[in-house]
Amino acid sequence: MHKYRTHTCSEITKKNSGKIVKLSGWIHRKRDHGNLLFFDLRDHFGLTQCVIEKDNKFFKMVEKIKQESVVSALGEVVKRSPDTVNKELFTGEVEVKVSSFEILSESKDLPMPVFGEQEYPEETRLKYRFLDLRREEMHENIVLRSKVISFIRNKMTTNGFLEFQTPILTASSPEGARDFLVPSRVHPGKFYALPQAPQQFKQMVMISGFDKYFQIAPCFRDEDGRADRSPGEHYQLDMELSFVEQEDVFNAAEPIFFDLFNEFGKGKKVSKTPFKKITYKNSMLKYGTDKPDLRNPIEIFDVTELFKRDDVKLDIFKKLIEQGAVVRAIPAPNTSSKPRSFFDGYNSWAKEEGGKGLGYIILEKNNNNLIGKGPIGKFFSEKAIKELAKICKLNEKDSVFFSSDKKKEAERISGIARQKLGKELNLIDNNKFEFCWITDYPMYEYDEKEKKIDFSHNPFSMPKIDIKDFDKSDPLSILAYQYDLVCNGYEISSGAIRNHLPELMYKVFSKVGYSKEEVNSKFEGMIKALSYGAPPHGGMAPGIDRIVMILAGKENIREVTLFPMNQNAQDLLMGAPSKPNETQLKDLNIKIVEKKK
């Protein structure tokens, strides 16, 4: 007989009745019935109930042993009586009558329970992550993550992609976030950077003559944590293809995601391929975001021109429009019977979110004609209300909210108001995965804080403009072959057709103030590679962590990450970041200077 186990704790059934088995695992819970003591033994695979009688020499040992101690139990498999069968447990028809018992490793008193649904502070959970991961739900999340990665890897290789690994220690590159820097001992005063993404390397893989590449790539970004974003590091499915147009990348990716979400989506409906394509401009207009949740049927409408009409006498909106504001309308279906507190609540909420508030109109029928009720309804003629209803596809019993502000702010407020309404009115179907592509991103944006033009997305993307027209074009009018894949309101991947022309690369960077010499200095390897014959190529990089989070039905990415940092980028389990000792600092020619208070 094996030293530790003949079976796992999920395998024992009535077919094993009468057989002697050996199980090993953790003491999940105990129940003392006087002459009998029951304990559930748990391993990675499941649970088996064990029972020991009081006259057994090992009874006192079992009685004293603490939860989560690791033990081994030998005994006979016996059928449970019909009234004690646990139908929710695969092994619930039997139990093991213990004849021999061994403690393999004792546990201290637990700082947090493993059995039960009690919630504990995240700080405690992360500090004792090895205990947290023993909890059934967390255990399942991490198993799901492993299965998802294996599924993806198999799909990629089946579809002709080759798996490569690109360097971790590399040069700093402007990818949109701060770099993590690693000091060089051999080259004092110089630093490596951990890659924010394998962007340049994967492009050079294509330039090296390979056709399809992928890797499950670790990426490192020194940025603030969010619920759906890990500070420090994350993993992505990095993929790149040669001799492709945008549509080719979509066609390569869509079957993978369709099959992946069908496989692990627990029966939820998945968007049919091809996935819907929405331009960035239309997404911002209709949904107020470039990460639209298409499960929400509400669409936003531009009603700026309507508010300019003479039969709309809302002077405060007219003045805002004269100052460059726009007006966005957010329909609220079947809400006309809601109390005034509902509408005033949204107005107050919008102000709390940093907006100017939300005006509203409630639609009602009067002599078969639609009329507008509410504080601003009286400023609209019957004809204007009719036109409003036509534009916004409104009916009797509907209401509509209005946001008036500068375009960017009006989009922001209307976007989060749309999603808030969708949730509160129960309009969102939680049994669906709705995918879409957001395309035609602006190549550049104006940075209000720095008062200058900057890249809006990936600087290595191919602009949607002929090279001969580039210099004379307004940078803010230039679009790019850039795209995001969105699912249920989450961006799960960015991607682009890459700029493979050195001369165009210089022009692209010149718009944000880079000289040719600076480009050559910062991107020496990339420019050099592009200068020796580069194929047209493109790809994308879906986030593994976020995909698993969505599949697991979680809103916090740390729920699907093995050993995550907290939101302050601290590893509470291992104590990172930590101070280096003096010898380490000396080897690296580094001196730490304390900030003056």
C-alpha positions in Angstrom: 0.0 0.0 0.0 1.1 3.5 -0.8 2.6 5.5 2.1 0.1 8.3 1.8 -2.9 7.4 -0.3 -4.6 4.7 -2.3 -7.3 7.1 -3.5 -7.9 10.8 -3.6 -10.7 12.3 -1.4 -13.0 12.6 -4.4 -12.8 9.0 -5.6 -14.5 7.0 -2.9 -18.0 5.7 -3.9 -20.2 2.8 -2.9 -18.3 0.7 -5.4 -15.5 0.8 -3.0 -17.6 -0.5 -0.1 -15.8 -3.1 2.0 -12.4 -2.1 0.7 -9.5 -0.8 2.9 -8.3 2.6 1.6 -5.8 5.2 2.7 -6.5 8.9 2.3 -4.3 11.9 3.0 -5.3 15.6 3.2 -6.4 18.4 5.4 -8.8 18.3 8.3 -11.6 20.3 6.9 -14.0 20.2 9.8 -14.9 17.9 12.8 -18.2 16.9 14.5 -18.1 15.2 17.9 -21.1 12.9 18.5 -19.8 11.5 21.8 -19.0 7.9 21.0 -18.3 8.8 17.4 -16.2 11.5 15.9 -16.7 12.6 12.3 -14.2 14.6 10.3 -14.1 15.6 6.7 -10.8 15.0 4.9 -10.0 17.4 2.1 -7.4 17.3 -0.7 -7.1 19.1 -4.0 -9.8 16.9 -5.6 -12.6 16.9 -3.0 -13.9 15.7 0.4 -14.5 12.4 2.1 -16.2 11.9 5.4 -14.3 9.8 7.9 -15.6 8.4 11.2 -13.7 7.1 14.2 -15.1 5.3 17.3 -14.3 6.3 20.8 -12.7 2.9 21.6 -10.1 3.4 18.8 -6.7 4.1 20.2 -6.3 7.0 17.8 -9.6 8.7 18.9 -7.9 11.2 21.3 -5.4 12.1 18.7 -8.2 12.9 16.2 -10.2 14.7 19.0 -7.2 17.1 19.7 -6.0 17.7 16.1 -6.7 21.2 14.8 -8.5 22.2 11.6 -6.2 22.4 8.6 -3.7 19.9 10.0 -2.4 17.4 7.4 -3.2 13.8 8.2 -3.4 10.3 6.8 -6.3 8.0 7.6 -6.6 4.2 6.9 -9.9 2.4 7.1 -12.8 0.5 5.5 -15.2 2.1 3.1 -18.8 1.7 4.5 -22.1 2.8 3.1 -23.9 5.6 4.9 -27.5 5.0 6.1 -30.1 6.4 3.7 -30.9 9.3 6.1 -27.3 10.4 6.3 -26.4 10.4 2.6 -25.0 13.8 1.4 -26.4 14.2 -2.1 -24.4 17.4 -2.7 -21.1 15.4 -2.3 -19.8 13.0 -4.9 -18.5 10.8 -2.1 -21.7 11.4 0.0 -23.0 7.9 -0.1 -20.1 6.4 1.8 -17.6 7.2 4.7 -14.3 5.7 5.8 -14.4 3.9 9.1 -10.9 4.8 10.5 -8.7 2.1 11.9 -5.4 3.9 11.7 -4.5 7.6 11.8 -1.3 9.6 11.4 -0.5 13.3 11.7 1.7 14.4 8.9 1.8 18.1 9.8 0.1 20.0 12.5 -1.5 23.4 12.0 -1.4 26.4 14.4 -4.6 28.2 15.3 -6.0 29.7 12.1 -5.9 33.5 11.5 -8.8 33.0 9.1 -11.1 30.1 8.5 -10.9 27.9 5.4 -14.3 26.3 5.9 -17.4 28.5 5.6 -18.4 31.6 3.7 -17.3 34.2 6.2 -15.6 37.2 4.6 -12.3 38.4 5.8 -10.4 41.7 5.1 -8.3 41.5 1.9 -5.2 42.4 3.9 -5.6 39.2 6.0 -6.4 37.1 2.9 -3.3 38.3 1.1 -1.0 37.9 4.1 -2.2 34.3 4.5 -2.8 33.7 0.9 -1.8 30.0 1.2 -4.8 29.6 3.5 -7.1 31.7 1.4 -6.3 29.5 -1.6 -7.5 26.5 0.3 -11.0 27.9 0.3 -13.2 26.1 -2.3 -14.1 29.2 -4.3 -10.5 30.5 -4.5 -9.2 27.1 -5.3 -11.6 26.7 -8.2 -10.7 30.2 -9.5 -7.0 29.2 -9.7 -7.8 25.9 -11.3 -9.9 27.7 -13.8 -7.0 30.0 -14.6 -4.7 27.0 -15.3 -7.3 25.4 -17.5 -7.9 28.6 -19.5 -4.1 29.0 -20.1 -3.9 25.4 -21.2 -6.9 25.8 -23.5 -5.4 29.0 -25.1 -2.0 27.4 -25.6 -3.5 24.4 -27.3 -5.7 26.6 -29.6 -2.7 28.7 -30.6 -0.5 25.8 -31.5 -3.3 24.1 -33.3 -3.8 27.3 -35.4 -0.1 27.4 -36.5 1.3 29.8 -33.9 4.8 29.1 -32.5 5.5 29.8 -28.9 8.6 31.9 -28.1 9.8 33.6 -25.0 11.1 37.2 -25.2 13.5 38.9 -22.7 12.5 40.1 -19.3 15.5 42.4 -18.8 15.4 44.9 -21.5 15.5 48.7 -22.3 13.0 51.3 -21.2 10.3 52.0 -23.8 7.3 54.4 -23.8 4.3 52.0 -23.5 1.9 54.2 -21.6 3.0 53.4 -18.0 6.0 53.8 -15.7 8.8 51.2 -16.0 10.1 49.0 -13.3 13.9 49.6 -13.4 16.6 47.0 -12.5 20.0 48.4 -11.7 23.0 46.8 -13.4 26.0 45.7 -11.3 28.2 45.2 -14.3 27.3 48.6 -15.8 27.2 51.1 -12.9 24.7 53.9 -13.2 22.7 52.0 -15.9 19.4 50.2 -15.6 17.4 47.5 -17.3 13.7 47.9 -17.6 11.2 45.1 -17.0 9.0 44.9 -20.1 5.6 46.6 -20.0 4.8 44.3 -22.9 7.0 42.4 -25.4 5.9 45.0 -28.0 9.2 45.6 -29.8 10.5 42.0 -29.4 7.4 40.5 -31.0 7.6 42.9 -33.9 11.2 41.8 -34.4 10.1 38.2 -34.3 8.0 39.0 -37.4 10.9 40.9 -38.9 13.0 37.8 -38.3 10.9 35.9 -40.8 8.5 34.0 -38.5 4.9 34.0 -39.5 2.8 33.5 -36.3 4.1 34.0 -32.8 2.5 33.8 -29.3 3.5 33.6 -25.7 1.8 33.8 -22.3 3.9 36.8 -21.4 4.5 38.4 -18.0 4.3 42.2 -18.2 5.4 44.7 -15.6 3.9 48.2 -15.2 4.5 50.6 -12.3 0.9 51.9 -12.2 -1.8 52.2 -9.6 -4.0 49.2 -8.9 -7.7 48.9 -9.7 -10.2 46.2 -9.1 -9.8 45.0 -12.7 -6.0 45.7 -12.9 -3.1 44.3 -11.0 -0.4 46.7 -9.9 3.1 45.4 -10.7 2.6 42.5 -13.0 0.1 40.8 -15.2 0.0 38.1 -17.8 -1.2 38.4 -21.4 -1.6 36.3 -24.4 0.8 38.0 -26.7 0.3 37.3 -30.4 1.6 38.6 -33.7 1.1 37.7 -37.3 2.9 38.6 -40.6 1.4 39.8 -43.9 -2.0 40.6 -42.3 -4.6 43.3 -42.4 -6.8 44.3 -39.5 -9.5 41.9 -40.5 -7.1 39.0 -40.6 -6.2 39.5 -36.9 -9.9 39.6 -36.1 -10.5 36.4 -38.0 -7.6 34.7 -36.2 -8.7 35.8 -32.7 -12.5 35.5 -32.8 -12.7 31.6 -33.0 -10.3 31.3 -30.0 -12.4 33.6 -27.8 -15.7 32.1 -29.0 -14.5 28.6 -28.1 -12.8 29.7 -24.9 -15.9 31.4 -23.5 -18.2 28.6 -24.6 -15.9 26.1 -22.9 -15.6 27.9 -19.6 -18.6 30.2 -19.6 -20.9 27.8 -17.6 -23.6 27.8 -20.3 -23.8 31.5 -20.8 -24.5 32.7 -24.4 -21.5 34.0 -26.4 -21.6 36.5 -29.2 -21.7 34.9 -32.6 -18.8 35.5 -34.9 -17.9 37.8 -36.5 -18.1 40.1 -33.5 -19.7 43.5 -33.8 -17.3 46.3 -34.9 -17.8 49.8 -33.5 -15.6 52.8 -34.3 -14.1 54.6 -31.4 -16.1 57.8 -32.4 -19.4 55.9 -32.4 -18.7 54.1 -29.2 -18.0 57.3 -27.3 -21.2 58.8 -28.8 -23.6 55.8 -28.2 -22.1 54.4 -25.0 -20.0 57.2 -23.5 -17.0 54.9 -23.3 -14.6 52.8 -25.5 -15.4 49.8 -23.3 -19.2 49.4 -23.8 -21.2 46.8 -22.1 -23.5 45.7 -25.0 -25.7 43.6 -22.7 -27.1 47.0 -21.7 -29.7 48.0 -24.4 -29.6 51.7 -23.6 -28.0 54.0 -26.2 -26.9 57.6 -25.8 -27.9 60.3 -28.3 -26.5 63.6 -29.3 -29.3 66.2 -28.9 -27.2 69.3 -29.1 -28.9 70.6 -32.2 -32.4 70.1 -30.6 -31.5 72.3 -27.7 -30.6 75.1 -30.1 -34.2 75.2 -31.5 -36.4 78.3 -30.8 -39.1 76.1 -29.3 -36.7 74.8 -26.7 -36.3 77.7 -24.3 -33.8 76.2 -21.8 -31.4 79.2 -21.7 -28.9 77.6 -19.3 -28.3 74.8 -21.9 -28.1 77.2 -24.8 -25.4 79.2 -23.0 -23.4 76.1 -22.3 -23.7 75.1 -26.0 -22.5 78.6 -27.0 -19.4 78.0 -24.8 -18.6 74.8 -26.7 -20.7 72.3 -24.7 -22.6 69.3 -26.2 -25.8 67.8 -24.9 -26.2 64.0 -24.5 -29.5 62.3 -23.9 -29.6 59.0 -21.9 -33.0 57.2 -22.1 -34.4 55.6 -19.1 -37.0 53.0 -20.3 -40.3 52.5 -18.4 -39.4 55.0 -15.6 -42.2 57.6 -15.9 -43.9 56.2 -12.8 -40.8 56.5 -10.7 -41.0 58.9 -7.8 -39.3 62.3 -8.0 -36.6 61.1 -5.6 -35.4 58.6 -8.3 -34.7 61.5 -10.8 -33.4 63.9 -8.2 -31.1 61.1 -7.0 -29.5 60.8 -10.4 -29.0 64.5 -10.5 -27.2 64.5 -7.2 -25.2 61.4 -8.1 -23.9 63.0 -11.3 -22.7 66.0 -9.2 -20.9 63.7 -6.8 -19.2 62.1 -9.8 -17.8 65.5 -10.8 -20.4 66.4 -13.4 -22.8 69.4 -13.6 -25.8 67.2 -12.8 -28.5 65.6 -15.0 -31.6 67.3 -16.2 -34.5 65.1 -17.1 -37.9 64.9 -18.8 -40.7 62.4 -18.1 -42.8 61.5 -21.1 -46.6 61.1 -20.8 -49.6 61.0 -23.1 -52.1 63.8 -23.3 -54.9 63.5 -25.9 -52.7 61.0 -27.8 -49.8 63.5 -27.9 -46.5 63.1 -26.0 -45.8 65.8 -23.5 -42.8 66.4 -21.3 -43.1 66.5 -17.5 -40.5 67.4 -14.9 -38.5 70.6 -14.1 -37.3 71.2 -17.6 -40.2 69.6 -19.6 -42.1 72.9 -19.6 -39.3 74.5 -21.7 -40.0 72.1 -24.6 -42.8 72.6 -27.1 -45.0 69.7 -28.0 -43.2 69.6 -31.4 -39.8 69.5 -29.8 -40.9 66.7 -27.4 -42.0 64.7 -30.5 -38.7 65.3 -32.2 -36.8 64.3 -29.0 -38.8 61.1 -28.8 -38.0 60.3 -32.4 -34.2 60.9 -32.0 -34.0 59.0 -28.8 -36.5 56.2 -29.7 -38.6 57.1 -26.7 -42.2 56.0 -25.9 -44.9 56.8 -23.4 -43.8 55.7 -19.9 -40.1 56.5 -20.7 -37.9 59.2 -19.3 -34.7 60.7 -20.5 -31.7 62.3 -18.7 -29.5 65.0 -20.2 -25.8 65.8 -19.6 -24.5 69.1 -20.9 -20.7 69.8 -20.7 -17.6 69.8 -22.8 -17.6 66.8 -25.1 -15.2 64.6 -23.1 -16.9 65.2 -19.8 -20.4 64.8 -21.2 -19.3 61.5 -22.7 -17.9 60.4 -19.3 -21.0 61.3 -17.3 -23.5 59.9 -19.8 -21.5 56.7 -20.1 -21.5 55.9 -16.4 -25.1 57.1 -16.1 -26.1 54.6 -18.8 -24.4 51.8 -17.0 -25.9 52.8 -13.6 -29.4 52.9 -15.2 -28.8 49.5 -16.9 -28.0 47.9 -13.6 -30.6 49.6 -11.5 -33.4 48.9 -14.0 -32.3 45.3 -14.4 -31.7 45.7 -18.1 -28.4 43.8 -18.2 -28.5 40.1 -19.1 -25.9 38.4 -16.9 -26.2 35.2 -18.8 -24.4 36.6 -21.9 -20.9 37.4 -23.0 -21.2 40.3 -25.5 -18.0 40.9 -27.5 -17.2 43.8 -29.8 -14.2 45.4 -31.5 -13.6 49.1 -31.0 -11.7 50.3 -34.1 -10.3 53.5 -35.6 -8.8 55.0 -32.5 -7.2 58.5 -32.8 -3.5 58.2 -33.2 -3.0 61.2 -31.0 -4.8 63.1 -28.2 -4.2 66.5 -26.5 -2.9 66.2 -23.0 -4.6 69.0 -21.1 -2.3 68.7 -18.1 0.9 68.9 -20.1 -0.6 71.1 -22.8 0.8 69.1 -25.7 0.0 66.4 -28.2 0.7 62.8 -27.1 -0.1 59.3 -28.3 -3.6 58.1 -27.4 -2.7 54.4 -27.6 0.2 52.5 -29.0 3.0 54.6 -30.7 4.0 51.7 -32.9 0.6 51.5 -34.7 0.1 52.2 -38.4 -1.7 55.5 -39.0 -4.6 55.4 -41.4 -3.1 58.0 -43.7 -0.8 58.0 -46.7 2.8 58.9 -45.8 2.8 61.8 -48.3 -0.2 63.5 -46.5 1.2 63.0 -43.0 3.1 66.2 -42.4 0.3 68.5 -43.5 -2.4 66.8 -41.5 -3.8 67.9 -38.1 -2.5 65.2 -35.7 -5.8 65.1 -33.8 -7.6 64.1 -37.1 -5.3 61.1 -37.8 -6.8 57.7 -37.0 -4.8 54.5 -36.6 -5.2 50.8 -37.3 -5.7 50.3 -33.5 -8.4 48.2 -32.0 -9.6 46.9 -28.6 -11.5 43.7 -27.9 -14.2 44.4 -25.3 -16.4 41.9 -23.4 -19.2 42.9 -21.0 -17.8 46.4 -20.4 -14.2 45.2 -19.9 -11.3 45.8 -22.3 -9.7 42.4 -22.6 -7.2 43.2 -25.4 -5.5 46.0 -27.2 -4.0 45.5 -30.6 -2.9 47.1 -33.8 -1.5 46.8 -37.3 2.0 47.9 -36.8 4.0 50.6 -38.5 6.7 48.7 -40.4 8.1 51.7 -42.3 11.1 53.6 -40.6 10.4 56.9 -42.4 6.8 56.9 -41.3 7.9 56.0 -37.8 10.0 59.1 -37.7 7.1 61.2 -38.8 4.7 59.6 -36.3 7.1 60.4 -33.4 7.8 63.9 -34.7 4.2 64.9 -34.0 4.8 64.4 -30.2 8.1 66.2 -30.2 10.7 63.4 -30.9 13.6 64.2 -33.2 15.0 61.6 -35.5 18.0 61.3 -33.3 15.8 60.7 -30.2 13.9 58.0 -32.0 17.1 56.4 -33.1 18.4 56.5 -29.5 15.3 55.2 -27.7 14.3 52.6 -30.3 17.6 51.7 -31.7 16.9 48.0 -32.1 13.4 48.5 -33.6 14.5 51.1 -36.1 17.5 49.1 -37.1 15.3 46.0 -37.6 12.7 47.9 -39.7 15.5 49.2 -41.9 16.3 45.7 -43.2 13.0 44.6 -44.7 10.0 44.3 -42.4 6.8 42.6 -43.4 3.4 44.2 -42.8 2.3 42.7 -39.5 -0.1 43.1 -36.6 -1.4 41.5 -33.5 -3.0 41.9 -30.1 -2.4 41.1 -26.4 -5.5 39.8 -24.5 -5.1 40.0 -20.7 -5.2 36.5 -19.1 -6.0 37.8 -15.6 -9.0 39.8 -16.9 -10.3 37.0 -19.0 -10.3 34.6 -16.1 -11.9 37.3 -13.9 -14.8 37.6 -16.3 -15.2 33.8 -16.7 -15.2 33.4 -12.9 -17.9 36.1 -12.5 -15.6 38.3 -10.3 -15.1 42.0 -10.3 -11.7 42.0 -8.6 -8.7 40.6 -10.5 -7.0 39.5 -7.2 -9.7 36.8 -6.9 -8.2 34.9 -9.8 -4.5 35.6 -9.2 -2.3 33.2 -7.3 -0.2 35.5 -5.2 -1.3 39.1 -6.0 -0.1 42.4 -4.6 -2.5 44.6 -2.9 -3.7 47.9 -4.4 -0.6 49.6 -2.9 1.7 47.3 -4.9 2.7 45.4 -1.8 3.2 41.7 -1.5 1.9 41.1 2.1 2.9 37.5 2.1 6.6 37.8 1.1 7.1 41.4 2.4 7.9 43.0 -0.9 9.1 45.6 -1.7 11.8 45.5 0.9 15.0 47.4 1.7 18.2 46.0 0.2 21.2 45.6 2.5 24.3 47.8 2.3 26.3 45.1 0.5 23.7 44.9 -2.2 23.6 48.7 -2.6 27.4 48.8 -2.7 27.5 46.1 -5.4 25.1 48.2 -7.5 26.7 51.5 -6.9 23.5 52.9 -5.4 23.0 55.2 -2.5 19.5 55.7 -1.0 18.8 59.4 -0.2 15.9 59.9 2.3 13.3 62.5 1.3 13.3 65.5 3.5 10.1 65.9 5.4 
